[in-house]
Amino acid sequence: MNTHHPRPVKVIGVASGLGAQDPGTADGPRLLRELKVFQGGAAHATWEGMLRPASGHTSPVEAISELCSRIAHRVESDLATGKFPLVIGGDHSCAIGTWSGARQWLGAPLGLIWVDAHMDSHTFATSPSRAVHGMPLAALLGYGEPVLTSVESSFPKLRPEHVCLLGVRSYEEGEAALLKKLGVRVIGMDEVRRLGVPAAMAAAMAVARNGTAGYGVSIDLDVLDPGEEPGVGSPAPNGIYCSELEQALRQLRDDPAMLAMEIVEYNPHRDRDHLTANAAGALFRAAMGG
């Protein structure tokens, strides 16, 4: 088996915390670039520059939508030229752009593995915080504000049967009700512990690959246990250990159906001795080789 990904990895940094209650994640991509955690070895990645929110918008939601359009165009361009996009947030609202772009380029059903302590499936009608980083998966499924659901195109970017959440342990009733109604597969932490993380990832891959033309992986670093990895936007206790997730992600190596990846919600202001930054690099290498 090859030990590196056949496509060149291009890093799209998204320096935005507009969707979060704690904007510190906006500083995450810059530090990850400075620390070179995605460089070296077989899985070397090249940074393509940093995207930031534009000024002059009437609301944060409008600014996030416009930023996501630029992310989508970058992802599309990379895929069209044979590259592997690695989107590094910033808060998780950037996922609306990442997977809208991937779906637009693919022109066929897209699968998605959502590795996260949270469901991120709120709309403004259900969200207690009204923070947009709690809404991207709902938007990709076609629910929520039109300015968020219509990035790149007006149709839903994901079908419920092609999405699997892994590692969930912190959520509200409204978003859980939406995913239950839609029949989205959710592998919560209780089930992760019963199955083991590699088996849970294998189950998620089966969902994302079934009936799709390709799939992506979205990793919110808060899926990791904050006792080990404190540098995240919204820590939730009793998470997955980095070594466990590394082992599970090795199953993705050399899979031509995996089109893109994102790693989000690194908050350097909460990190300790770059533990979480180094974990981000370790997860990337586990999935991509190196």
Secondary structure as a PSIPRED ss2 file (coil, helix, strand):
# PSIPRED VFORMAT (PSIPRED V4.0)

   1 M C   1.000  0.000  0.000
   2 N C   1.000  0.000  0.000
   3 T C   1.000  0.000  0.000
   4 H C   1.000  0.000  0.000
   5 H C   1.000  0.000  0.000
   6 P C   1.000  0.000  0.000
   7 R C   1.000  0.000  0.000
   8 P C   1.000  0.000  0.000
   9 V E   0.000  0.000  1.000
  10 K E   0.000  0.000  1.000
  11 V E   0.000  0.000  1.000
  12 I E   0.000  0.000  1.000
  13 G E   0.000  0.000  1.000
  14 V E   0.000  0.000  1.000
  15 A C   1.000  0.000  0.000
  16 S C   1.000  0.000  0.000
  17 G C   1.000  0.000  0.000
  18 L C   1.000  0.000  0.000
  19 G C   1.000  0.000  0.000
  20 A C   1.000  0.000  0.000
  21 Q C   1.000  0.000  0.000
  22 D C   1.000  0.000  0.000
  23 P H   0.000  1.000  0.000
  24 G H   0.000  1.000  0.000
  25 T H   0.000  1.000  0.000
  26 A H   0.000  1.000  0.000
  27 D H   0.000  1.000  0.000
  28 G H   0.000  1.000  0.000
  29 P H   0.000  1.000  0.000
  30 R H   0.000  1.000  0.000
  31 L H   0.000  1.000  0.000
  32 L H   0.000  1.000  0.000
  33 R H   0.000  1.000  0.000
  34 E H   0.000  1.000  0.000
  35 L H   0.000  1.000  0.000
  36 K C   1.000  0.000  0.000
  37 V C   1.000  0.000  0.000
  38 F C   1.000  0.000  0.000
  39 Q C   1.000  0.000  0.000
  40 G C   1.000  0.000  0.000
  41 G C   1.000  0.000  0.000
  42 A C   1.000  0.000  0.000
  43 A C   1.000  0.000  0.000
  44 H C   1.000  0.000  0.000
  45 A E   0.000  0.000  1.000
  46 T E   0.000  0.000  1.000
  47 W E   0.000  0.000  1.000
  48 E E   0.000  0.000  1.000
  49 G E   0.000  0.000  1.000
  50 M E   0.000  0.000  1.000
  51 L E   0.000  0.000  1.000
  52 R C   1.000  0.000  0.000
  53 P C   1.000  0.000  0.000
  54 A C   1.000  0.000  0.000
  55 S C   1.000  0.000  0.000
  56 G C   1.000  0.000  0.000
  57 H C   1.000  0.000  0.000
  58 T C   1.000  0.000  0.000
  59 S C   1.000  0.000  0.000
  60 P H   0.000  1.000  0.000
  61 V H   0.000  1.000  0.000
  62 E H   0.000  1.000  0.000
  63 A H   0.000  1.000  0.000
  64 I H   0.000  1.000  0.000
  65 S H   0.000  1.000  0.000
  66 E H   0.000  1.000  0.000
  67 L H   0.000  1.000  0.000
  68 C H   0.000  1.000  0.000
  69 S H   0.000  1.000  0.000
  70 R H   0.000  1.000  0.000
  71 I H   0.000  1.000  0.000
  72 A H   0.000  1.000  0.000
  73 H H   0.000  1.000  0.000
  74 R H   0.000  1.000  0.000
  75 V H   0.000  1.000  0.000
  76 E H   0.000  1.000  0.000
  77 S H   0.000  1.000  0.000
  78 D H   0.000  1.000  0.000
  79 L H   0.000  1.000  0.000
  80 A H   0.000  1.000  0.000
  81 T C   1.000  0.000  0.000
  82 G C   1.000  0.000  0.000
  83 K C   1.000  0.000  0.000
  84 F E   0.000  0.000  1.000
  85 P E   0.000  0.000  1.000
  86 L E   0.000  0.000  1.000
  87 V E   0.000  0.000  1.000
  88 I E   0.000  0.000  1.000
  89 G E   0.000  0.000  1.000
  90 G C   1.000  0.000  0.000
  91 D C   1.000  0.000  0.000
  92 H H   0.000  1.000  0.000
  93 S H   0.000  1.000  0.000
  94 C H   0.000  1.000  0.000
  95 A H   0.000  1.000  0.000
  96 I H   0.000  1.000  0.000
  97 G H   0.000  1.000  0.000
  98 T H   0.000  1.000  0.000
  99 W H   0.000  1.000  0.000
 100 S H   0.000  1.000  0.000
 101 G H   0.000  1.000  0.000
 102 A H   0.000  1.000  0.000
 103 R H   0.000  1.000  0.000
 104 Q H   0.000  1.000  0.000
 105 W H   0.000  1.000  0.000
 106 L H   0.000  1.000  0.000
 107 G C   1.000  0.000  0.000
 108 A C   1.000  0.000  0.000
 109 P C   1.000  0.000  0.000
 110 L C   1.000  0.000  0.000
 111 G E   0.000  0.000  1.000
 112 L E   0.000  0.000  1.000
 113 I E   0.000  0.000  1.000
 114 W E   0.000  0.000  1.000
 115 V E   0.000  0.000  1.000
 116 D C   1.000  0.000  0.000
 117 A C   1.000  0.000  0.000
 118 H E   0.000  0.000  1.000
 119 M C   1.000  0.000  0.000
 120 D C   1.000  0.000  0.000
 121 S C   1.000  0.000  0.000
 122 H C   1.000  0.000  0.000
 123 T C   1.000  0.000  0.000
 124 F C   1.000  0.000  0.000
 125 A C   1.000  0.000  0.000
 126 T C   1.000  0.000  0.000
 127 S C   1.000  0.000  0.000
 128 P C   1.000  0.000  0.000
 129 S C   1.000  0.000  0.000
 130 R C   1.000  0.000  0.000
 131 A C   1.000  0.000  0.000
 132 V H   0.000  1.000  0.000
 133 H H   0.000  1.000  0.000
 134 G H   0.000  1.000  0.000
 135 M C   1.000  0.000  0.000
 136 P H   0.000  1.000  0.000
 137 L H   0.000  1.000  0.000
 138 A H   0.000  1.000  0.000
 139 A H   0.000  1.000  0.000
 140 L H   0.000  1.000  0.000
 141 L C   1.000  0.000  0.000
 142 G C   1.000  0.000  0.000
 143 Y C   1.000  0.000  0.000
 144 G C   1.000  0.000  0.000
 145 E C   1.000  0.000  0.000
 146 P H   0.000  1.000  0.000
 147 V H   0.000  1.000  0.000
 148 L H   0.000  1.000  0.000
 149 T H   0.000  1.000  0.000
 150 S C   1.000  0.000  0.000
 151 V C   1.000  0.000  0.000
 152 E C   1.000  0.000  0.000
 153 S C   1.000  0.000  0.000
 154 S C   1.000  0.000  0.000
 155 F C   1.000  0.000  0.000
 156 P C   1.000  0.000  0.000
 157 K C   1.000  0.000  0.000
 158 L C   1.000  0.000  0.000
 159 R C   1.000  0.000  0.000
 160 P H   0.000  1.000  0.000
 161 E H   0.000  1.000  0.000
 162 H H   0.000  1.000  0.000
 163 V E   0.000  0.000  1.000
 164 C E   0.000  0.000  1.000
 165 L E   0.000  0.000  1.000
 166 L E   0.000  0.000  1.000
 167 G E   0.000  0.000  1.000
 168 V E   0.000  0.000  1.000
 169 R C   1.000  0.000  0.000
 170 S E   0.000  0.000  1.000
 171 Y C   1.000  0.000  0.000
 172 E C   1.000  0.000  0.000
 173 E H   0.000  1.000  0.000
 174 G H   0.000  1.000  0.000
 175 E H   0.000  1.000  0.000
 176 A H   0.000  1.000  0.000
 177 A H   0.000  1.000  0.000
 178 L H   0.000  1.000  0.000
 179 L H   0.000  1.000  0.000
 180 K H   0.000  1.000  0.000
 181 K H   0.000  1.000  0.000
 182 L H   0.000  1.000  0.000
 183 G C   1.000  0.000  0.000
 184 V C   1.000  0.000  0.000
 185 R E   0.000  0.000  1.000
 186 V E   0.000  0.000  1.000
 187 I E   0.000  0.000  1.000
 188 G E   0.000  0.000  1.000
 189 M H   0.000  1.000  0.000
 190 D H   0.000  1.000  0.000
 191 E H   0.000  1.000  0.000
 192 V H   0.000  1.000  0.000
 193 R H   0.000  1.000  0.000
 194 R H   0.000  1.000  0.000
 195 L H   0.000  1.000  0.000
 196 G C   1.000  0.000  0.000
 197 V H   0.000  1.000  0.000
 198 P H   0.000  1.000  0.000
 199 A H   0.000  1.000  0.000
 200 A H   0.000  1.000  0.000
 201 M H   0.000  1.000  0.000
 202 A H   0.000  1.000  0.000
 203 A H   0.000  1.000  0.000
 204 A H   0.000  1.000  0.000
 205 M H   0.000  1.000  0.000
 206 A H   0.000  1.000  0.000
 207 V H   0.000  1.000  0.000
 208 A H   0.000  1.000  0.000
 209 R H   0.000  1.000  0.000
 210 N C   1.000  0.000  0.000
 211 G C   1.000  0.000  0.000
 212 T C   1.000  0.000  0.000
 213 A C   1.000  0.000  0.000
 214 G C   1.000  0.000  0.000
 215 Y E   0.000  0.000  1.000
 216 G E   0.000  0.000  1.000
 217 V E   0.000  0.000  1.000
 218 S E   0.000  0.000  1.000
 219 I E   0.000  0.000  1.000
 220 D E   0.000  0.000  1.000
 221 L H   0.000  1.000  0.000
 222 D H   0.000  1.000  0.000
 223 V H   0.000  1.000  0.000
 224 L E   0.000  0.000  1.000
 225 D C   1.000  0.000  0.000
 226 P C   1.000  0.000  0.000
 227 G C   1.000  0.000  0.000
 228 E C   1.000  0.000  0.000
 229 E C   1.000  0.000  0.000
 230 P C   1.000  0.000  0.000
 231 G C   1.000  0.000  0.000
 232 V E   0.000  0.000  1.000
 233 G C   1.000  0.000  0.000
 234 S C   1.000  0.000  0.000
 235 P C   1.000  0.000  0.000
 236 A C   1.000  0.000  0.000
 237 P C   1.000  0.000  0.000
 238 N C   1.000  0.000  0.000
 239 G C   1.000  0.000  0.000
 240 I E   0.000  0.000  1.000
 241 Y C   1.000  0.000  0.000
 242 C H   0.000  1.000  0.000
 243 S H   0.000  1.000  0.000
 244 E H   0.000  1.000  0.000
 245 L H   0.000  1.000  0.000
 246 E H   0.000  1.000  0.000
 247 Q H   0.000  1.000  0.000
 248 A H   0.000  1.000  0.000
 249 L H   0.000  1.000  0.000
 250 R H   0.000  1.000  0.000
 251 Q H   0.000  1.000  0.000
 252 L H   0.000  1.000  0.000
 253 R C   1.000  0.000  0.000
 254 D C   1.000  0.000  0.000
 255 D C   1.000  0.000  0.000
 256 P C   1.000  0.000  0.000
 257 A C   1.000  0.000  0.000
 258 M E   0.000  0.000  1.000
 259 L E   0.000  0.000  1.000
 260 A E   0.000  0.000  1.000
 261 M E   0.000  0.000  1.000
 262 E E   0.000  0.000  1.000
 263 I E   0.000  0.000  1.000
 264 V E   0.000  0.000  1.000
 265 E C   1.000  0.000  0.000
 266 Y E   0.000  0.000  1.000
 267 N C   1.000  0.000  0.000
 268 P H   0.000  1.000  0.000
 269 H H   0.000  1.000  0.000
 270 R H   0.000  1.000  0.000
 271 D C   1.000  0.000  0.000
 272 R C   1.000  0.000  0.000
 273 D C   1.000  0.000  0.000
 274 H C   1.000  0.000  0.000
 275 L H   0.000  1.000  0.000
 276 T H   0.000  1.000  0.000
 277 A H   0.000  1.000  0.000
 278 N H   0.000  1.000  0.000
 279 A H   0.000  1.000  0.000
 280 A H   0.000  1.000  0.000
 281 G H   0.000  1.000  0.000
 282 A H   0.000  1.000  0.000
 283 L H   0.000  1.000  0.000
 284 F H   0.000  1.000  0.000
 285 R H   0.000  1.000  0.000
 286 A H   0.000  1.000  0.000
 287 A H   0.000  1.000  0.000
 288 M H   0.000  1.000  0.000
 289 G C   1.000  0.000  0.000
 290 G C   1.000  0.000  0.000
